[in-house]
């Protein structure tokens, strides 16, 4: 009985080691493919929020870590710098609308350094299906309404939903969600205006703080 248990134990140990090894090999082989697909998906989102004729650098390779209350959370937000012939002209930022109906809404916002918003897309949200999820481009075109709009400073009252006296439609039965997104896009666009003065102090993504 004892020998049988030992034999089974050895068999299980060998099987476990083989499975661990196989998993490691599979991860090693698939990791480049997964990373490549992630980059393609990111590039697709960039193409949706910023026109290709605005810049001619590889934004995915010019990423910086930024933190600011205007971005909706204390976490590090990736900022991707757009250059035209080497000159910084705009930025794309992963930002947060912290006051959504069902929690924080993660957004991608592109704008130039003069308050012009090029585009916005939702990266993650947990809003009510059929109501708040209309911020998703797969559900409605509402989110596309930010393209081309300009923020004229912090006191620009147009940047609000119509219920609050602004220019953006709210959703029937769901005002909190669009209100949160409008506020976030406005704050983020205003933050992007400050980027040129911060460039020399920004930390590249992946860099370690000394």
N, C-alpha and C positions, 0 to 999 in steps of 0.2 A: 504493500500500500504506500509506504513512504517513498520507495523507489519510483512508483508510478507518478506520485505527486511531484517528485523532483524532475522526472522526465517531462511532465506537462509544463512545469515551471520553466525549464530550459527552453522548451519549444515556444512558449509564449514570449519569453525574453528575446529569442532570436527573431520571432515574427514581428515583435514590436520594434526591434532595431532596424529590420528591413523596411518596415513601413515608414519609420522616421527618415531613413535614408532616401526612400523613394519620394517622400513629400518634399524633402530638401532639394532633390534634383529637379522635381517638377516646378517648384518655386523659382529655382535658378533659371530654368529654361523659359518660363512664362513671364518673368519679371520684365524683361526688355519689351515684350509685346504689350503688356499691360501699361507700362509707362508711355510707350509710343501712342497707344490709343487715348490715354489721358491727355497727352499733348495735342492730339488731333481734335479732341472734344473741346479743349480750352481754346484752340485757334478758331474753331467754329463759333464759339461764343463771342470771341473778340470781333470776328467778322460781322456779327449781328449788332454789336454796340458801337463800333467805330468804323467809318468808311475807310476803305483801303487807300484812297488817294490822299488821306490826311497825313499819313506817315510812310516811311520806307525803311525803317529799321526792323529788326526782329524783336518785338516787344517781349516775347516769352523769355528772351535771354537778358532782358534788362529789368529785373525785378528787384524791388526794395521793400524792406519791412517798415511799416509806419504804424504809429499808435496815436490816437487823438480821440477825445470824447465826441467829436463831431462824427466819427465813424460808428458810433452806436454801441461800442463795447470797449473793454480794457484789453482785449486780446490784440495780437499782432495781425495787421491786415496787409496782404500783399498789394503792392502798387506796381503797375507795369507802365513804364515810361515810353511814350510815343515820340519819335524824332523824325523830322523832315530834313534830309540832307545834313544830319548831325545836330540839328538845332531842336531842343525840346519844345514840343508844341501842344502836347495833351497827355492825359494819363487815364488808365483804366484801373479801378480799385474794387477789390472785394470788400463790401461794406455791410453794415448791419442796421436794420430797422428793429430796434429792441421792443417796440410797443405794438406789435401785431396782436390780433385778437387771440390767437392761440400760441403766442410766443414770438421769439425773434424770427425775423425774415432776413435771409442772406441774399444780398443783391450784388450785381456787377454793374458798376456805373462808369461811363466814359464821358469825359468833358475836357474842353480846352482850358487855358489859363485865364480866360476872360468871362467865365460864367456860362458858356454855351455847352449844353448837354448834347452829346452825340447819340446816346442810347442807354438803355437800362434793360437788364434781364434778371429774372429771379433764379437764384441758384439753389435755394432750399426754403421751403415754407411748410407750415402745418395748419393752414387756415381751413375754414369750413368748406368742404366740397359743395359746389353749386352756388356758393356765395363769395367768400373771400378768395377762393382759388382763381377768380377771374383775373388776378394779377399775373397768372401764368400765360405765356404766349400761346400755349397749346389750347387754352380755353377761350381766350378773347384777345383782341388787339389793344386793349386798354394800355398795357405797359409800353406800347410803341408810341404813345402820345407824348412821351418826354423828348423824343428826337427833335433836335433843332430849337428847343426852348432855351431861353436865356434867363439866368438868375441875376437880377439887378440888385445885388447886395442883400445883407441879412434882413432888411426891412421890406423886401419885395413880397407884398401881401397876396399877389397873384398865385404864389406857390402854396396853394391850399386846395382842399376839395370845395366844390361849389356851396356845400352846406355851411362852410366856414368863410364864404365870401371869395373863394379862389376860383381858378379856371379849370380845375380837374373834376371830372365826373366821379361821384361816389357810386357804390353799387346798392341796388335796392336791398335793404335788410342787412347791409354790411358796409358801414361807413368807416369803422375803425381800421380795417385793413388798408384801403387806399390812402387814408389819412396818414398812416404810419409810413407808407412807401413814399408819398409825396414829400413828407418832412425829411426823410432820410436822403432822398435824391438831392434835395435842396442843400442840406448840410454838407453832403459829400461834394457837390459841385463847388461850394464855397471853400471847402478844404483844398480841393484841387487847384484853386486859384493861388494858394500859398506855396504850392510845390516848388516853383522855380527858386524861391528864396531858401528852400530847405535842401536842395539837391546835394550840396557839398557835405551835408551832415547825415544823409540817409545811409542806412546799413543795407548792403545787398542781401537778398534772400539767400539763406544757406550759410551766411557768414556767422562766425561765433563772436560773441562779445568778449573782449579781453578783460 
